C-alpha cells in the first residue's frame, strides 16, 4: 500500500512516518514537506512542497491512502486568518487534488469537539474541514478526534500546563477519558485504521481511539 502524508513534520506526523516505515503492509511512503527531515529509508520519499502552489507537485500525488495531519495552534499561527489557512484551506486543497488523482481513501487527524456549530474557533475550523472533505466522496473517510496529545518533547508551555492538570485530575478519576494520548500510540491507530475499518465514513471519537 502506498501512503501519502501531509503534516509529516509535526509531532503526530513524525510518529506516523516511523510507524508506516515499520509496517510491511505499507510499501511506499511519500511525505510532502517544506524541508527535508534527512531521514534515510528505502520506503520514504520526501517531496519539497510549496503549500501555496500545490499544482506544482500534482504529479507526485498518487497512491492508495492520504493521511492528513497538518495543523497548528492559534499562537503559532499568529492570527485566526493564518490558522484558518493552515488548518482548513491547505488540507482541503490537498484533499481535492488527491481525489482528482483517484485516491480513494483518506485519514484525517481532526480534534475533539470538532463541529461547524462550535463557538470555539479551533473546533469550528476542524468541523468545517471534516464537512468539506466529506463532500469529496472518498470511498473510505476516517476521522480521528483526539483531545490533548502527549508529545515526547514539547516547547509549548500552555500545552504542558494543560497536560499536567489533566494528569492530576485523571489520578483522581476525574475527566479520565481526557487522558493525554501519546502521539506514538495515536500514530499506530492512524496507520492501522485504513486496514481495519470499513470503506465508508468512520469517526473515531476520543473515547474509542484505543479500542481497535
Backbone bond lengths (Angstrom), bond angles and torsions (degrees), N, CA, C in turn:
res aa  C-N    CA-C-N  psi(-1)  N-CA   C-N-CA  omega(-1)  CA-C   N-CA-C  phi
1 X - - - 1.457 - - 1.534 108.99 -
2 X 1.306 116.48 135.44 1.460 121.86 179.12 1.525 109.21 -101.32
3 X 1.336 115.77 124.91 1.465 121.49 -177.27 1.521 110.88 -112.17
4 X 1.326 115.55 138.64 1.459 122.50 171.95 1.518 107.98 -108.34
5 X 1.336 116.93 141.93 1.463 120.70 -177.87 1.517 110.21 -133.94
6 X 1.338 116.34 127.84 1.465 120.85 166.56 1.525 106.94 -114.76
7 X 1.333 115.10 146.21 1.461 119.15 -172.23 1.520 110.78 83.78
8 X 1.326 116.24 25.85 1.466 121.57 -173.85 1.520 113.65 -72.48
9 X 1.336 118.15 -14.33 1.460 119.96 -178.71 1.523 112.68 -100.44
10 X 1.331 117.09 -1.42 1.461 120.40 174.59 1.516 110.52 -77.29
11 X 1.321 116.54 174.89 1.465 120.62 -176.32 1.522 112.05 -58.98
12 X 1.326 116.99 -51.38 1.461 120.14 179.50 1.522 110.74 -70.95
13 X 1.314 117.08 -38.80 1.458 121.02 179.95 1.518 112.99 -60.31
14 X 1.326 116.66 -41.86 1.468 120.41 177.73 1.518 110.88 -61.14
15 X 1.327 115.82 -45.69 1.463 119.58 179.16 1.523 111.13 -65.12
16 X 1.333 115.97 -37.00 1.463 119.66 178.74 1.530 110.81 -62.44
17 X 1.321 116.93 -43.77 1.465 120.45 178.25 1.525 110.23 -57.28
18 X 1.327 117.24 -45.16 1.468 121.12 179.70 1.524 111.59 -61.39
19 X 1.329 116.00 -42.23 1.467 120.07 179.50 1.527 110.39 -64.24
20 X 1.315 116.70 -45.97 1.463 120.83 -178.87 1.529 111.58 -62.86
21 X 1.325 116.51 -39.26 1.462 120.31 -179.86 1.521 111.79 -64.53
22 X 1.328 116.46 -28.67 1.460 120.97 -177.87 1.523 113.46 -97.16
23 X 1.325 116.06 3.48 1.460 120.87 179.27 1.532 108.86 -100.76
24 X 1.336 118.25 114.91 1.469 120.45 -176.83 1.525 114.32 -63.50
25 X 1.341 117.15 -18.76 1.464 119.40 179.73 1.525 112.21 -76.30
26 X 1.338 116.20 -17.51 1.463 120.48 174.62 1.525 107.42 -99.93
27 X 1.305 116.16 112.08 1.461 121.00 -173.71 1.525 113.38 -93.97
28 X 1.328 116.63 -19.43 1.461 121.13 179.52 1.518 109.41 -150.13
29 X 1.332 116.24 134.40 1.461 121.88 179.00 1.521 108.04 -124.55
30 X 1.317 116.09 125.65 1.461 121.75 177.55 1.525 107.87 -114.25
31 X 1.328 116.08 116.61 1.462 121.61 -179.66 1.526 109.16 -106.59
32 X 1.314 115.83 128.03 1.462 121.77 179.32 1.524 107.83 -97.53
33 X 1.334 116.54 111.88 1.465 121.62 -169.11 1.528 111.14 -132.82
34 X 1.328 114.33 156.44 1.469 119.28 176.26 1.522 110.91 -79.26
35 X 1.326 116.33 -31.43 1.465 120.99 175.27 1.526 108.86 -145.98
36 X 1.319 115.54 150.59 1.458 119.79 -174.46 1.526 111.42 -69.41
37 X 1.327 115.05 152.27 1.468 121.25 179.52 1.518 111.99 -94.32
38 X 1.331 116.66 -7.66 1.462 122.97 -176.10 1.524 112.52 64.64
39 X 1.329 116.29 20.95 1.463 120.65 174.48 1.525 108.56 -78.39
40 X 1.318 115.81 126.60 1.461 120.66 -178.10 1.524 109.48 -108.53
41 X 1.322 116.40 106.41 1.464 121.17 179.87 1.521 108.12 -150.64
42 X 1.330 115.80 137.43 1.462 119.68 -174.52 1.532 113.01 -63.91
43 X 1.344 117.34 -21.51 1.465 120.04 -179.02 1.528 113.03 -88.94
44 X 1.325 116.93 -13.71 1.469 121.01 -172.01 1.521 112.46 -101.24
45 X 1.329 114.54 132.08 1.458 121.83 172.59 1.516 107.73 -126.66
46 X 1.327 116.18 123.11 1.461 120.77 179.00 1.527 109.40 -102.84
47 X 1.321 115.02 128.83 1.464 121.32 179.38 1.523 108.60 -107.54
48 X 1.333 116.60 114.18 1.463 119.85 175.84 1.525 108.17 -65.10
49 X 1.324 114.87 122.93 1.465 119.76 -167.54 1.520 112.72 -125.72
50 X 1.311 115.81 130.02 1.459 122.38 167.75 1.526 105.83 -92.61
51 X 1.319 116.50 102.34 1.458 120.09 -174.85 1.525 112.82 -70.29
52 X 1.338 116.22 -5.87 1.462 120.24 173.87 1.529 110.62 -89.95
53 X 1.317 116.16 -6.42 1.469 120.94 -178.45 1.528 108.88 -141.86
54 X 1.321 116.29 65.82 1.457 121.19 -176.02 1.524 112.67 -66.00
55 X 1.317 116.53 -24.26 1.464 119.28 -179.82 1.527 111.32 -60.97
56 X 1.336 116.29 -24.61 1.465 119.62 -177.31 1.525 112.86 -72.51
57 X 1.336 117.77 -15.77 1.466 120.01 -179.53 1.532 111.16 -120.24
58 X 1.322 116.39 18.55 1.469 120.96 -178.24 1.527 112.21 -54.82
59 X 1.317 117.68 -37.99 1.469 121.05 -176.27 1.525 112.75 -60.96
60 X 1.344 116.58 -22.81 1.464 120.26 -178.71 1.529 112.46 -90.82
61 X 1.328 116.23 -7.83 1.466 119.95 -177.52 1.522 109.02 -88.89
62 X 1.297 114.85 80.79 1.462 120.99 174.68 1.523 108.54 -151.59
63 X 1.322 115.67 141.34 1.455 120.09 -177.19 1.512 110.60 166.36
64 X 1.327 115.16 -160.27 1.464 120.80 -175.55 1.523 113.48 -102.65
65 X 1.335 116.79 -34.11 1.464 119.32 -176.64 1.523 109.81 -149.11
66 X 1.328 115.53 139.80 1.461 122.61 176.71 1.516 109.36 -105.81
67 X 1.332 116.40 123.65 1.459 122.33 172.46 1.525 107.74 -100.62
68 X 1.329 116.40 120.56 1.457 121.86 -177.04 1.522 109.61 -110.37
69 X 1.343 115.83 103.77 1.472 121.48 -176.53 1.519 111.78 -119.09
70 X 1.312 116.89 14.98 1.458 121.13 -176.16 1.521 110.66 -74.05
71 X 1.333 116.08 135.39 1.461 119.79 178.63 1.513 111.18 -179.02
72 X 1.319 115.91 166.88 1.451 121.15 -179.95 1.518 109.06 -149.21
73 X 1.310 116.64 -174.64 1.462 122.27 174.78 1.523 108.19 -115.20
74 X 1.321 116.07 161.75 1.465 119.43 179.91 1.527 110.54 -61.77
75 X 1.341 115.97 -35.31 1.460 120.03 -179.61 1.523 110.92 -66.34
76 X 1.326 116.12 -45.53 1.463 120.02 -179.54 1.524 111.54 -70.64
77 X 1.328 116.71 -33.99 1.465 120.52 -179.46 1.519 111.58 -70.52
78 X 1.330 116.22 -34.44 1.454 120.28 178.07 1.513 114.70 91.39
79 X 1.328 116.58 -22.53 1.459 121.05 178.77 1.517 108.90 -160.87
80 X 1.332 115.79 159.92 1.464 119.92 177.60 1.525 110.89 -64.21
81 X 1.319 116.21 -33.96 1.469 120.07 179.92 1.525 110.80 -64.07
82 X 1.331 116.57 -43.54 1.463 120.10 178.54 1.522 111.25 -67.41
83 X 1.339 116.20 -38.99 1.459 119.23 179.13 1.530 110.43 -64.51
84 X 1.303 116.86 -41.69 1.466 121.71 176.96 1.529 110.01 -59.18
85 X 1.317 116.19 -43.03 1.463 120.76 -178.52 1.531 111.46 -64.37
86 X 1.336 116.26 -44.97 1.468 120.70 -176.36 1.523 111.65 -75.74
87 X 1.319 117.13 -42.71 1.468 120.89 -173.98 1.525 113.45 -85.86
88 X 1.313 116.94 -20.34 1.468 119.46 -177.08 1.531 113.02 -119.58
89 X 1.312 117.11 -60.00 1.465 120.12 -170.80 1.531 113.01 -64.20
90 X 1.329 116.70 -47.79 1.473 118.85 -177.38 1.524 112.07 -64.28
91 X 1.354 119.11 -52.26 1.473 117.53 179.75 1.524 113.71 -63.32
92 X 1.332 117.61 -33.52 1.464 119.52 178.00 1.525 110.65 -67.79
93 X 1.326 116.95 -44.71 1.462 120.21 179.70 1.528 111.33 -62.62
94 X 1.329 116.11 -38.13 1.464 119.71 178.41 1.528 109.88 -66.02
95 X 1.326 116.27 -43.22 1.465 120.76 179.54 1.527 111.19 -62.32
96 X 1.322 116.85 -37.14 1.471 120.49 178.54 1.524 110.90 -61.74
97 X 1.336 115.77 -44.39 1.463 119.36 179.25 1.522 110.30 -66.50
98 X 1.336 115.95 -42.06 1.469 120.14 179.39 1.526 110.85 -57.89
99 X 1.314 115.40 -42.29 1.470 118.75 -178.88 1.532 110.85 -68.21
100 X 1.327 116.66 -39.16 1.462 120.19 176.90 1.523 111.43 -63.81
101 X 1.335 114.98 -27.16 1.465 120.63 180.00 1.533 111.29 -89.78
102 X 1.307 115.69 15.96 1.471 122.99 174.14 1.524 114.63 68.49
103 X 1.323 116.90 27.30 1.461 119.93 169.48 1.523 107.08 -79.78
104 X 1.317 116.85 126.71 1.463 121.45 -170.27 1.518 114.23 -101.48
105 X 1.339 117.05 -11.79 1.460 119.64 -176.02 1.526 110.86 -129.04
106 X 1.309 116.05 141.71 1.459 119.53 175.40 1.516 110.37 -145.45
107 X 1.330 114.99 145.62 1.464 122.81 177.27 1.522 107.10 -121.72
108 X 1.324 116.46 120.46 1.465 122.28 -176.24 1.517 110.70 -108.77
109 X 1.323 116.44 125.51 1.457 121.20 171.89 1.519 107.58 -86.60
110 X 1.317 116.28 104.65 1.456 122.30 -178.44 1.534 108.36 -104.29
111 X 1.313 118.01 -137.06 1.462 120.04 -177.79 1.522 110.67 -157.98
112 X 1.320 115.62 153.45 1.462 121.68 176.60 1.531 109.56 -57.40
113 X 1.314 116.19 134.69 1.460 120.84 177.33 1.512 114.68 83.88
114 X 1.335 117.38 6.24 1.467 120.11 -179.71 1.526 110.74 -59.29
115 X 1.322 116.11 126.14 1.462 120.90 -179.62 1.521 109.63 -167.01
116 X 1.309 116.20 137.54 1.464 119.86 177.06 1.524 110.86 -66.19
117 X 1.321 116.95 -17.59 1.465 121.14 -179.22 1.525 113.19 -95.67
118 X 1.324 116.75 1.43 1.461 120.07 -178.38 1.523 111.09 -68.54
119 X 1.322 115.61 147.63 1.462 120.90 175.26 1.530 110.98 -87.88
120 X 1.333 115.95 -8.34 1.463 121.37 177.28 1.527 108.29 -88.55
121 X 1.320 116.86 124.42 1.466 121.21 -173.99 1.526 111.55 -55.87
122 X 1.326 117.56 -48.17 1.465 121.52 -177.90 1.525 111.05 -59.32
123 X 1.327 116.04 -46.89 1.467 120.86 -179.38 1.524 111.32 -65.14
124 X 1.320 115.90 -35.64 1.470 120.74 179.28 1.531 110.72 -66.85
125 X 1.336 116.13 -41.56 1.465 120.52 178.31 1.524 110.21 -61.81
126 X 1.335 115.80 -47.31 1.465 120.17 -179.19 1.532 110.73 -63.27
127 X 1.317 116.71 -39.73 1.459 120.46 178.57 1.516 112.29 -64.21
128 X 1.318 116.00 -40.16 1.468 120.89 178.67 1.525 110.49 -65.50
129 X 1.333 116.59 -40.46 1.461 120.44 178.41 1.526 110.65 -63.58
130 X 1.328 116.77 -46.02 1.466 120.69 177.53 1.528 110.71 -54.78
131 X 1.311 115.21 -47.34 1.469 121.57 -175.90 1.524 111.83 -63.69
132 X 1.329 116.32 -43.11 1.463 119.30 -174.70 1.527 112.52 -78.42
133 X 1.323 117.89 -29.43 1.467 119.22 173.75 1.526 109.83 -67.79
134 X 1.328 116.81 -35.15 1.467 119.82 177.89 1.531 111.15 -58.81
135 X 1.317 116.54 -34.42 1.467 121.01 -179.15 1.528 112.67 -66.06
136 X 1.334 116.86 -15.19 1.463 120.72 -179.27 1.525 112.02 -80.17
137 X 1.327 116.44 -10.63 1.476 122.25 173.63 1.528 114.18 61.91
138 X 1.325 115.85 51.67 1.460 119.66 169.19 1.529 107.78 -67.92
139 X 1.315 117.11 145.51 1.468 119.97 177.58 1.524 111.52 -64.14
140 X 1.324 115.22 -40.65 1.464 121.37 177.22 1.524 107.93 -124.31
141 X 1.314 116.14 121.28 1.468 122.11 -176.81 1.518 107.61 -131.29
142 X 1.326 115.60 107.51 1.460 121.66 -175.74 1.520 109.40 -112.06
143 X 1.324 116.10 128.03 1.462 122.43 -179.35 1.525 108.90 -117.10
144 X 1.322 116.72 127.17 1.467 121.84 173.97 1.525 108.69 -105.68
145 X 1.338 115.48 133.76 1.461 120.58 -179.30 1.532 111.54 -123.51
146 X 1.322 117.64 72.13 1.469 119.89 176.83 1.522 110.87 -77.63
147 X 1.320 115.61 165.01 1.471 120.78 174.57 1.532 107.51 -99.71
148 X 1.320 117.86 -121.96 1.461 120.07 -178.95 1.525 110.17 -70.95
149 X 1.325 115.57 141.68 1.458 121.67 -178.77 1.522 110.08 -111.71
150 X 1.310 114.87 140.62 1.461 121.22 -179.66 1.517 108.32 -100.94
151 X 1.319 115.64 105.46 1.455 120.98 179.90 1.521 109.87 -89.07
152 X 1.329 115.79 151.24 1.466 119.33 178.49 1.520 109.96 -59.58
153 X 1.325 114.68 -43.02 1.458 120.56 178.11 1.521 107.47 -138.26
154 X 1.308 116.48 136.21 1.458 118.92 176.93 1.518 110.04 -145.68
155 X 1.317 116.43 142.29 1.458 120.93 175.55 1.527 110.41 -109.01
156 X 1.337 114.72 15.30 1.465 119.33 178.60 1.529 108.65 -87.76
157 X 1.311 116.82 102.23 1.462 121.80 -174.26 1.524 111.63 -59.87
158 X 1.328 117.16 -46.69 1.465 120.69 -179.04 1.522 110.98 -60.92
159 X 1.323 115.54 -38.74 1.463 120.22 -179.79 1.523 110.67 -64.88
160 X 1.332 116.91 -41.39 1.470 120.64 -179.89 1.522 110.46 -63.42
161 X 1.319 116.71 -38.53 1.462 120.89 -179.81 1.529 110.27 -65.56
162 X 1.339 116.53 -46.45 1.471 120.80 -179.97 1.520 110.65 -60.34
163 X 1.332 116.78 -44.99 1.462 120.88 -179.40 1.522 110.73 -62.86
164 X 1.334 117.48 -40.01 1.465 121.01 179.12 1.520 111.06 -63.21
165 X 1.335 116.66 -42.23 1.467 120.73 178.98 1.522 110.49 -64.90
166 X 1.335 116.83 -44.39 1.460 120.45 179.48 1.516 111.29 -62.28
167 X 1.317 116.93 -40.53 1.466 120.24 178.57 1.523 110.51 -61.69
168 X 1.333 116.51 -40.80 1.458 120.39 -179.78 1.526 110.42 -65.06
169 X 1.337 116.67 -45.94 1.462 120.38 179.18 1.526 111.16 -64.09
170 X 1.327 116.11 -38.58 1.462 119.80 179.86 1.515 111.81 -64.17
171 X 1.329 116.93 -31.64 1.463 120.27 -179.85 1.523 110.92 -65.97
172 X 1.333 116.72 -21.13 1.465 121.75 176.93 1.531 111.44 -100.71
173 X 1.323 116.30 5.53 1.465 120.60 178.99 1.510 113.42 82.30
174 X 1.330 116.73 10.11 1.464 121.18 -179.76 1.532 108.93 -94.36
175 X 1.323 115.59 135.45 1.466 120.78 179.71 1.526 111.92 54.80
176 X 1.337 115.48 38.73 1.463 119.66 -175.50 1.522 112.68 -57.84
177 X 1.337 116.50 -38.28 1.469 118.21 -176.74 1.527 112.61 -68.40
178 X 1.351 116.25 -14.03 1.453 120.09 178.86 1.527 112.67 -92.72
179 X 1.329 116.56 15.69 1.463 120.16 178.21 1.527 109.79 -52.45
180 X 1.336 118.08 133.36 1.465 119.96 178.39 1.524 110.68 -55.84
181 X 1.308 116.44 133.10 1.459 121.89 -176.56 1.527 109.39 -100.17
182 X 1.326 117.96 120.56 1.471 120.03 177.89 1.526 110.86 -59.08
183 X 1.320 116.16 136.70 1.463 120.10 -176.34 1.526 112.21 -64.93
184 X 1.335 117.65 -29.29 1.463 118.25 180.00 1.527 111.47 -69.96
185 X 1.342 116.77 -34.17 1.467 120.00 176.73 1.524 110.01 -70.31
186 X 1.335 116.45 -42.39 1.466 120.05 176.60 1.525 110.14 -58.94
187 X 1.327 116.81 -42.04 1.462 120.99 179.83 1.523 111.40 -60.43
188 X 1.321 116.78 -39.99 1.472 120.64 177.95 1.525 110.91 -61.38
189 X 1.334 115.79 -40.97 1.466 120.04 -179.68 1.529 111.21 -69.95
190 X 1.319 116.58 -38.03 1.463 120.24 177.12 1.526 110.47 -60.11
191 X 1.325 116.03 -47.72 1.462 120.94 -177.97 1.522 111.99 -65.64
192 X 1.312 116.19 -34.57 1.467 121.49 -177.38 1.529 112.12 -74.79
193 X 1.328 116.43 -30.42 1.468 120.76 -168.56 1.529 115.68 -59.19
194 X 1.333 121.16 -43.12 1.474 118.30 -179.07 1.525 112.76 -65.81
195 X 1.321 116.12 -21.76 1.466 120.81 -177.55 1.521 112.40 -86.77
196 X 1.331 117.07 -18.73 1.464 119.54 -172.70 1.525 114.63 -120.12
197 X 1.319 117.62 -24.93 1.463 120.47 -178.69 1.529 110.43 -89.61
198 X 1.332 117.47 154.93 1.472 120.74 -175.77 1.524 113.30 -70.23
199 X 1.325 115.22 163.91 1.461 121.64 179.15 1.524 110.48 -81.32
200 X 1.288 114.70 78.69 1.463 122.71 176.69 1.524 106.84 -166.15
201 X 1.322 117.00 -172.27 1.457 119.99 175.34 1.522 109.37 -77.25
202 X 1.329 116.13 127.43 1.465 121.79 178.07 1.525 108.50 -131.54
203 X 1.315 116.55 128.00 1.462 121.10 175.83 1.520 108.18 -108.07
204 X 1.324 116.10 120.56 1.459 121.48 178.23 1.526 107.19 -99.99
205 X 1.323 115.30 100.35 1.457 120.67 -177.28 1.529 110.72 -74.34
206 X 1.299 114.32 164.62 1.457 122.86 -178.16 1.523 112.93 -45.81
207 X 1.333 116.26 -49.02 1.461 120.50 -173.37 1.522 113.31 -75.64
208 X 1.344 117.41 -8.90 1.470 120.60 -177.01 1.527 114.01 -108.65
209 X 1.323 117.00 -4.08 1.465 120.05 -173.47 1.528 112.24 -59.52
210 X 1.316 117.49 -37.66 1.464 120.65 -176.65 1.521 113.10 -85.34
211 X 1.334 117.07 -1.75 1.466 120.10 -170.53 1.519 115.04 -88.14
212 X 1.319 118.45 -2.17 1.465 117.40 -179.97 1.525 110.69 -135.50
